[in-house]
Amino acid sequence: MSLNRVMVIGHLGQDPEIRYTPAGLPVANFTVATNEVFVDNEGKRQERTEWHRIVVMGKIALTCNEYLKKGRQVFVEGRVQTREWENNGQSNRRTEIVAARVQFLGAPPSDARADESSVGSVDADSEIAI
């Protein structure tokens, strides 16, 4: 038995970028930053930021592209996936979180739509709830 499940709460590092597959499926990509505060061996308080690459597909991608902006806090639930490819003879590898659920947290950036509520959620199996 195995389980591949990830949950992240953090802030967007950039506006989502959307593209479409040849079959017309929307795919959005964005990064989310999480912070960890710890005390080092010398007793000093340290902070470390971890960046997570997020991939969302389908209806979720369209909703994220419309409502999410850099700095917005989100909860992302999904699975970890590592892609490998070769480009000009060089091997590349990228680990991403493929989101099944994205929940918008906190207030939207000031330039977002005025009729948007402060919390919204969308997942792969439900209707869009903003």
C-alpha positions in Angstrom: 0.0 0.0 0.0 1.2 3.5 -0.7 -0.1 7.1 -0.5 1.0 10.1 -2.6 -0.8 13.1 -1.1 0.5 16.6 -0.4 -1.1 19.6 1.4 0.4 23.0 1.2 -0.6 26.4 2.6 1.4 29.3 1.3 1.4 32.4 -0.9 1.6 32.6 -4.7 5.0 33.7 -6.0 3.6 34.8 -9.4 0.3 35.1 -11.2 -0.8 31.7 -12.7 0.3 31.1 -16.3 -2.3 29.2 -18.4 -1.7 27.2 -21.6 -3.8 24.6 -23.4 -2.9 21.1 -24.5 -3.3 20.1 -28.1 -6.6 18.5 -27.0 -7.8 21.8 -25.6 -7.4 21.0 -21.9 -6.5 24.1 -19.9 -3.3 23.8 -17.7 -2.2 26.5 -15.2 1.1 26.7 -13.5 2.1 28.8 -10.5 4.5 28.7 -7.5 3.6 28.7 -3.8 6.0 29.7 -1.1 6.0 28.1 2.4 8.1 29.3 5.3 9.7 27.3 8.1 11.0 29.0 11.2 13.6 27.2 13.3 16.3 27.7 15.8 19.8 26.8 14.6 22.6 25.1 16.6 23.8 28.5 17.8 20.3 29.4 19.2 19.5 31.9 16.5 16.1 32.1 14.9 16.2 31.3 11.2 13.6 31.3 8.5 13.7 29.1 5.3 11.4 29.5 2.3 10.5 26.5 0.2 9.1 27.0 -3.3 6.6 24.5 -4.7 5.6 24.2 -8.4 1.9 23.7 -8.8 0.1 22.3 -11.8 -3.7 22.5 -12.1 -5.8 21.1 -15.0 -9.3 21.5 -16.4 -11.9 23.7 -14.8 -9.6 24.3 -11.8 -7.0 25.8 -14.1 -9.5 28.3 -15.5 -10.7 29.3 -12.0 -7.2 29.7 -10.6 -6.1 31.8 -13.7 -9.1 34.1 -13.2 -9.0 34.6 -9.4 -5.5 34.0 -8.2 -2.8 36.7 -8.2 0.7 37.0 -6.9 0.7 37.2 -3.1 -2.6 35.5 -2.6 -2.7 32.8 0.1 -3.9 29.4 -1.0 -4.4 25.8 0.3 -3.3 23.2 -2.3 -4.0 19.5 -2.1 -2.7 17.1 -4.6 0.0 14.6 -5.5 3.7 14.8 -6.1 4.8 14.1 -9.6 8.3 14.2 -11.1 8.6 14.7 -14.9 11.8 13.9 -16.8 12.6 15.1 -20.4 15.5 15.7 -22.6 16.2 19.1 -24.3 19.1 19.6 -26.7 20.8 16.5 -25.3 20.5 17.6 -21.6 18.4 15.7 -19.2 15.9 17.7 -17.1 13.9 16.8 -14.1 11.1 18.7 -12.4 9.1 17.8 -9.3 5.6 19.3 -9.1 2.4 19.1 -7.1 -0.5 18.2 -9.4 -3.4 19.8 -7.6 -6.7 18.1 -7.1 -8.1 20.9 -4.9 -7.2 24.6 -4.5 -8.8 26.7 -1.8 -8.4 30.5 -1.9 -7.5 31.9 1.5 -7.4 35.5 2.8 -8.4 38.6 1.0 -7.7 38.9 -2.7 -5.2 41.5 -4.0 -6.5 45.0 -4.3 -6.8 44.8 -8.1 -9.0 41.7 -8.0 -12.7 41.7 -8.9 -14.8 43.6 -6.3 -17.5 40.9 -6.3 -15.2 38.1 -5.3 -15.6 36.7 -1.8 -12.6 36.4 0.4 -12.5 32.6 0.5 -13.2 30.2 -2.4 -12.6 26.6 -3.2 -12.4 24.4 -6.3 -11.6 20.8 -6.8 -11.5 18.4 -9.6 -14.8 16.7 -8.7 -17.1 19.5 -7.8 -18.6 22.7 -9.1 -16.6 25.9 -8.9 -17.3 27.6 -5.5 -15.9 31.2 -5.2 
